[in-house]
Amino acid sequence: MKLVVAIVHSEDAGALVDALLEREFRATRLHSSGGFLKQTNATVIVGVEEEQVDEVIQVVAEQCHARTQVVNPMPPIMEPGEFYLPYPVEVEMGGAVVFVLPVERFVRL
């Protein structure tokens, strides 16, 4: 048994969970936030048999798409006399980061 953990953009999470449920994969969605941009995202957790891992990853790839967004960087902590010009920066957001972990034991109560 494997545990698939997918960290996805919050805009993609609803469609991902729906697509997983259509294919009869039970999924748990947790709200989370990223450290770099402090943006809201979601962590979707799915427990599956080893032979189903590729199918779950395929569903994630179909539902979670990268996009670019212009953001204003957070100003650094500045010392007196320093000068800071905040310029918007274009960053890639979305897509997914997927981890596949071994499960030693699974019990449904």
C-alpha positions as CSV (number, residue, x, y, z in Angstrom):
1,M,0.0,0.0,0.0
2,K,1.1,3.6,-0.8
3,L,0.2,7.0,0.5
4,V,0.1,9.6,-2.3
5,V,0.5,13.2,-1.0
6,A,-0.2,15.9,-3.6
7,I,0.4,19.6,-2.7
8,V,-1.7,21.6,-5.2
9,H,-2.9,25.1,-5.8
10,S,-6.2,25.8,-4.0
11,E,-7.9,26.7,-7.3
12,D,-7.2,23.1,-8.6
13,A,-8.0,21.2,-5.4
14,G,-11.8,21.0,-5.8
15,A,-11.6,19.6,-9.3
16,L,-8.8,17.2,-8.3
17,V,-10.8,15.7,-5.4
18,D,-13.9,15.4,-7.7
19,A,-11.9,13.6,-10.4
20,L,-10.4,11.3,-7.8
21,L,-13.8,10.5,-6.4
22,E,-15.2,9.8,-9.9
23,R,-12.5,7.1,-10.2
24,E,-13.5,5.8,-6.8
25,F,-10.3,6.9,-5.0
26,R,-11.0,8.2,-1.5
27,A,-9.2,11.4,-0.9
28,T,-8.7,13.8,2.1
29,R,-8.2,17.5,1.4
30,L,-6.2,19.6,3.9
31,H,-5.9,23.4,3.7
32,S,-2.3,24.5,3.8
33,S,-0.1,27.4,2.8
34,G,3.2,27.7,1.1
35,G,6.3,29.1,2.6
36,F,7.6,31.1,-0.4
37,L,4.7,33.2,-1.4
38,K,2.5,32.6,1.6
39,Q,-0.3,31.5,-0.8
40,T,-3.1,29.2,0.1
41,N,-2.8,25.7,-1.3
42,A,-4.2,22.3,-0.5
43,T,-2.7,19.0,0.4
44,V,-4.6,16.0,-1.0
45,I,-3.9,12.6,0.6
46,V,-4.9,9.3,-1.1
47,G,-4.2,5.8,0.1
48,V,-3.9,3.3,-2.7
49,E,-2.5,0.0,-3.7
50,E,0.9,0.1,-5.4
51,E,-0.5,-0.7,-8.8
52,Q,-2.9,2.3,-8.6
53,V,-0.2,5.0,-7.9
54,D,0.4,5.8,-11.6
55,E,-3.3,6.3,-12.2
56,V,-3.6,8.7,-9.2
57,I,-0.6,10.7,-10.5
58,Q,-2.2,10.9,-13.9
59,V,-5.4,12.3,-12.4
60,V,-3.3,14.9,-10.6
61,A,-1.4,15.8,-13.8
62,E,-4.7,16.2,-15.7
63,Q,-6.3,18.5,-13.0
64,C,-3.5,20.6,-11.7
65,H,-2.0,23.1,-14.1
66,A,0.8,25.6,-13.7
67,R,0.1,29.3,-14.2
68,T,2.1,32.5,-14.0
69,Q,1.1,35.3,-11.7
70,V,2.6,38.7,-11.0
71,V,3.2,39.3,-7.3
72,N,4.8,42.1,-5.2
73,P,7.6,40.7,-3.1
74,M,7.5,41.1,0.6
75,P,9.8,44.0,1.7
76,P,12.8,42.8,3.7
77,I,13.5,44.0,7.2
78,M,15.5,47.1,6.5
79,E,18.2,48.9,8.4
80,P,17.9,52.7,8.7
81,G,19.1,54.4,5.5
82,E,18.5,51.5,3.2
83,F,16.4,52.0,0.1
84,Y,13.9,49.4,-1.2
85,L,12.1,49.5,-4.5
86,P,9.4,46.8,-4.7
87,Y,9.1,45.6,-8.3
88,P,6.4,43.1,-9.2
89,V,7.9,39.7,-10.1
90,E,6.3,37.1,-12.3
91,V,6.3,33.7,-10.7
92,E,5.0,30.3,-11.8
93,M,2.3,28.9,-9.5
94,G,0.1,25.9,-9.5
95,G,0.9,22.5,-10.8
96,A,1.5,19.9,-8.2
97,V,4.2,18.4,-6.0
98,V,3.5,14.7,-5.4
99,F,5.1,12.4,-2.8
100,V,4.6,8.7,-2.8
101,L,5.2,7.1,0.6
102,P,5.2,3.5,1.7
103,V,2.4,2.5,4.2
104,E,3.4,-0.1,6.8
105,R,-0.1,-0.6,8.1
106,F,-3.6,0.5,7.1
107,V,-6.7,0.1,9.3
108,R,-10.2,1.4,8.5
109,L,-12.4,1.7,11.6
